[in-house]
Amino acid sequence: MNKKYKIILLLLIVTLAISSYFVIREFAENKEETDIYKDLQEVVIEESSNISEDNEISNEENNKGNINSNYNLENIAKINSDVVGWIKIEGTNIDYPVMQNGDYYLHRNIYKNYSSHGTPYLAEYCNVQYSDNLIIYGHHMNDNSMFAQLDDYKKNSFYNKHKFIKFYSYYNGQTLEKTYEIAIAFKTVAYSEEGFKYYNYANFNDIQELNEFLSNCKNLQCYDTGVDIKYGDKLITLSTCEYSQKNGRMVIVAKQI
């Protein structure tokens, strides 16, 4: 074998070794993150309601959500006080805590360690208890974790099987269960004049502002769900990356029921 072919063979071996290293590292990281959130899910659902006669929430707070006897975020809050809720869509991989601290959790897990998966997080200008529209971001991971399955809402058939979102908000030491019905699924472009800045609508000061938001959403919607949103409805918006276009975003808007 001449020198030229030896060099080519060596380069191929090195390339294969490097590629294998990154594949193995990604697999290991995916498994580690999966194990972390499986453990957290067990912590959340094994606890019963922490409501007692000496620690009842007010009627005003209770009207914003139902006290849930199966989910309790108190132990999660002991791990990390930045937790503000838990998001779950039955029949999907979306079953995660929701944090709030700017975009800190874009590349951090709940233990504040670096993670390419990050952790779903609530926009910093949203208030988990009082905002009209809770805007939650999550990564679109190649292993189908985090908010990757939001991309499946491009298909009406997927929507028909997964119409509802559970959000367990954590406020003042209490876990409140809220159910949302998905009303609009659309894709847009971020960081562009042409794109719809849906993330600017955390509160609606009047019906005109709501109608402006809804008009833009429906102009981009993948299909008509037939679910109406009225002024005064509480909304939740989930956002993730969408790869059919540069800086694409897949967005789901749902209303509390």
C-alpha positions as CSV (number, residue, x, y, z in Angstrom):
1,M,0.0,0.0,0.0
2,N,1.6,3.3,-1.0
3,K,1.9,6.3,1.2
4,K,-1.1,8.1,-0.4
5,Y,-3.5,5.3,0.4
6,K,-2.2,5.0,3.9
7,I,-2.9,8.6,4.5
8,I,-6.4,8.3,3.1
9,L,-7.1,5.2,5.2
10,L,-5.8,7.0,8.3
11,L,-8.0,10.0,7.7
12,L,-11.1,7.7,7.2
13,I,-10.3,5.9,10.5
14,V,-9.9,9.3,12.4
15,T,-13.1,10.6,10.9
16,L,-15.0,7.4,11.9
17,A,-13.6,7.6,15.4
18,I,-14.6,11.2,15.8
19,S,-18.1,10.6,14.4
20,S,-18.5,7.6,16.7
21,Y,-17.5,9.6,19.7
22,F,-20.1,12.3,19.0
23,V,-22.8,9.7,18.4
24,I,-22.0,7.9,21.6
25,R,-21.8,11.1,23.6
26,E,-25.2,12.3,22.2
27,F,-26.7,8.9,23.0
28,A,-25.3,9.0,26.6
29,E,-26.6,12.6,27.1
30,N,-30.1,11.7,25.8
31,K,-30.3,8.7,28.1
32,E,-29.1,10.8,31.1
33,E,-31.6,13.5,30.4
34,T,-34.4,10.9,29.9
35,D,-33.5,9.3,33.3
36,I,-33.5,12.7,35.0
37,Y,-37.0,13.5,34.0
38,K,-38.4,10.0,34.6
39,D,-37.2,10.3,38.2
40,L,-38.8,13.8,38.5
41,Q,-42.1,12.5,37.1
42,E,-42.1,9.9,39.9
43,V,-41.4,12.5,42.5
44,V,-44.2,14.7,41.2
45,I,-47.0,12.1,41.0
46,E,-46.2,10.1,44.1
47,E,-47.1,13.0,46.4
48,S,-50.6,13.7,47.5
49,S,-52.2,17.2,47.8
50,N,-50.5,19.3,50.4
51,I,-53.6,21.3,51.1
52,S,-54.5,21.4,54.8
53,E,-56.9,23.3,56.9
54,D,-54.1,25.6,58.0
55,N,-52.8,26.2,54.5
56,E,-55.8,26.8,52.2
57,I,-55.6,28.9,49.1
58,S,-58.1,31.7,48.6
59,N,-61.2,31.4,46.5
60,E,-59.8,33.8,44.0
61,E,-56.7,31.6,43.5
62,N,-58.7,28.4,43.4
63,N,-60.9,29.8,40.7
64,K,-57.8,30.0,38.5
65,G,-57.3,26.2,38.7
66,N,-58.3,23.1,40.5
67,I,-56.3,21.7,43.4
68,N,-54.8,18.5,42.1
69,S,-54.4,15.5,44.4
70,N,-52.0,13.6,42.1
71,Y,-49.4,16.2,41.2
72,N,-47.4,18.1,43.8
73,L,-44.6,20.3,42.8
74,E,-43.4,21.1,46.3
75,N,-40.6,18.6,46.2
76,I,-39.5,19.8,42.8
77,A,-39.4,23.4,44.1
78,K,-37.1,22.1,46.9
79,I,-34.7,20.9,44.1
80,N,-34.9,24.2,42.2
81,S,-37.0,27.2,43.3
82,D,-37.2,28.5,39.7
83,V,-39.9,25.9,39.0
84,V,-43.3,27.5,38.1
85,G,-45.2,24.5,36.8
86,W,-45.4,21.2,35.0
87,I,-46.5,20.7,31.4
88,K,-48.1,17.4,30.1
89,I,-49.8,16.4,26.9
90,E,-51.2,12.9,27.3
91,G,-49.9,10.4,24.7
92,T,-46.8,12.4,23.9
93,N,-43.3,12.8,25.4
94,I,-44.2,16.2,26.6
95,D,-44.2,15.7,30.4
96,Y,-41.7,18.2,32.0
97,P,-41.2,20.8,34.7
98,V,-41.5,24.4,33.6
99,M,-38.9,26.9,34.9
100,Q,-38.6,30.7,34.8
101,N,-35.4,32.7,34.9
102,G,-35.0,34.5,31.6
103,D,-33.6,32.2,29.1
104,Y,-31.2,30.6,31.6
105,Y,-32.8,27.2,31.0
106,L,-32.2,27.2,27.3
107,H,-29.1,25.1,28.0
108,R,-29.6,24.0,31.6
109,N,-31.4,21.2,33.2
110,I,-33.4,21.4,36.4
111,Y,-30.2,20.9,38.4
112,K,-28.7,23.9,36.7
113,N,-26.1,21.7,34.9
114,Y,-25.3,22.3,31.2
115,S,-27.6,20.4,28.9
116,S,-28.2,20.7,25.2
117,H,-31.8,19.7,25.9
118,G,-32.4,22.6,28.3
119,T,-35.7,22.6,30.2
120,P,-39.0,24.1,29.1
121,Y,-39.3,27.6,30.5
122,L,-41.9,30.4,30.9
123,A,-41.1,33.7,29.2
124,E,-39.6,36.1,31.8
125,Y,-42.4,38.7,31.3
126,C,-45.2,36.2,32.1
127,N,-46.7,35.7,35.5
128,V,-47.8,32.1,36.0
129,Q,-50.8,33.2,38.0
130,Y,-52.1,36.3,36.3
131,S,-50.9,36.6,32.7
132,D,-53.5,36.2,30.0
133,N,-51.2,34.1,27.9
134,L,-48.5,31.8,29.3
135,I,-45.7,31.6,26.7
136,I,-43.5,28.5,27.2
137,Y,-40.5,27.6,25.2
138,G,-38.9,24.2,24.7
139,H,-36.2,22.7,22.4
140,H,-37.0,20.5,19.4
141,M,-34.6,17.6,20.1
142,N,-33.6,14.9,17.6
143,D,-34.5,12.2,20.0
144,N,-38.1,13.4,20.0
145,S,-37.8,14.8,23.6
146,M,-38.7,18.2,25.0
147,F,-41.1,20.0,22.6
148,A,-40.2,18.0,19.5
149,Q,-43.6,16.5,19.1
150,L,-45.2,19.9,18.7
151,D,-44.1,19.5,15.1
152,D,-46.6,16.7,14.8
153,Y,-49.4,19.2,15.2
154,K,-48.9,20.2,11.6
155,K,-51.1,17.2,10.9
156,N,-54.8,17.4,11.8
157,S,-54.9,13.7,12.5
158,F,-52.3,14.2,15.4
159,Y,-54.3,17.1,16.8
160,N,-57.5,15.0,16.8
161,K,-55.8,12.5,19.2
162,H,-54.0,15.0,21.4
163,K,-56.3,18.0,21.8
164,F,-55.6,18.9,25.5
165,I,-52.8,20.2,27.5
166,K,-52.4,19.8,31.3
167,F,-50.5,22.6,33.1
168,Y,-49.9,22.3,36.8
169,S,-48.9,25.7,38.0
170,Y,-46.9,26.2,41.2
171,Y,-47.8,29.3,43.1
172,N,-47.5,30.2,46.7
173,G,-46.6,26.7,47.7
174,Q,-49.6,25.2,46.0
175,T,-50.1,23.0,42.9
176,L,-53.0,24.0,40.7
177,E,-54.3,21.9,37.8
178,K,-55.4,23.6,34.6
179,T,-56.6,22.0,31.4
180,Y,-56.3,23.8,28.1
181,E,-57.9,22.9,24.7
182,I,-55.7,23.5,21.7
183,A,-57.3,26.0,19.4
184,I,-54.6,26.9,16.8
185,A,-51.4,25.3,15.5
186,F,-49.2,27.4,13.2
187,K,-45.7,27.9,12.0
188,T,-43.9,31.2,11.6
189,V,-40.4,32.7,11.4
190,A,-38.6,34.2,14.4
191,Y,-36.3,37.2,14.2
192,S,-37.7,38.4,10.9
193,E,-39.9,41.4,9.9
194,E,-42.0,38.9,7.9
195,G,-42.5,36.6,10.9
196,F,-45.3,36.9,13.4
197,K,-44.1,38.1,16.9
198,Y,-46.5,35.9,18.8
199,Y,-44.2,36.2,21.9
200,N,-45.2,39.8,22.3
201,Y,-48.7,38.9,23.5
202,A,-48.5,37.9,27.1
203,N,-51.5,40.1,28.1
204,F,-54.4,41.6,26.1
205,N,-55.3,45.1,27.2
206,D,-58.5,45.1,25.2
207,I,-60.5,42.9,22.7
208,Q,-58.8,44.6,19.7
209,E,-55.4,43.4,20.9
210,L,-56.7,39.9,21.3
211,N,-58.3,40.0,17.8
212,E,-55.0,41.2,16.4
213,F,-53.2,38.2,17.9
214,L,-55.9,35.7,16.8
215,S,-56.0,37.1,13.3
216,N,-52.2,36.7,12.8
217,C,-52.4,33.1,14.3
218,K,-55.2,32.1,12.0
219,N,-53.6,33.5,8.9
220,L,-50.7,31.0,9.6
221,Q,-52.7,28.1,11.0
222,C,-52.2,24.6,9.7
223,Y,-55.9,23.8,9.8
224,D,-59.1,25.0,11.4
225,T,-59.8,23.3,14.8
226,G,-63.2,25.0,15.2
227,V,-62.2,26.0,18.8
228,D,-63.1,29.7,19.5
229,I,-61.2,32.0,21.8
230,K,-63.0,34.9,23.4
231,Y,-61.8,38.0,25.2
232,G,-61.2,37.0,28.8
233,D,-60.1,33.4,28.1
234,K,-56.8,32.4,29.6
235,L,-54.3,31.0,27.1
236,I,-51.2,29.0,27.0
237,T,-48.7,29.1,24.0
238,L,-46.1,26.5,23.4
239,S,-43.2,27.2,21.1
240,T,-40.4,25.2,19.6
241,C,-38.0,25.3,16.6
242,E,-39.4,24.2,13.1
243,Y,-36.9,23.1,10.5
244,S,-38.7,23.6,7.2
245,Q,-37.5,27.2,7.1
246,K,-34.7,29.3,8.5
247,N,-35.4,30.4,12.1
248,G,-38.7,28.6,11.9
249,R,-41.0,28.1,14.9
250,M,-43.9,25.7,15.5
251,V,-46.4,27.2,17.8
252,I,-49.5,25.8,19.6
253,V,-52.1,28.1,21.2
254,A,-54.7,26.7,23.6
255,K,-57.4,28.1,25.9
256,Q,-58.1,27.1,29.5
257,I,-61.4,25.2,29.9
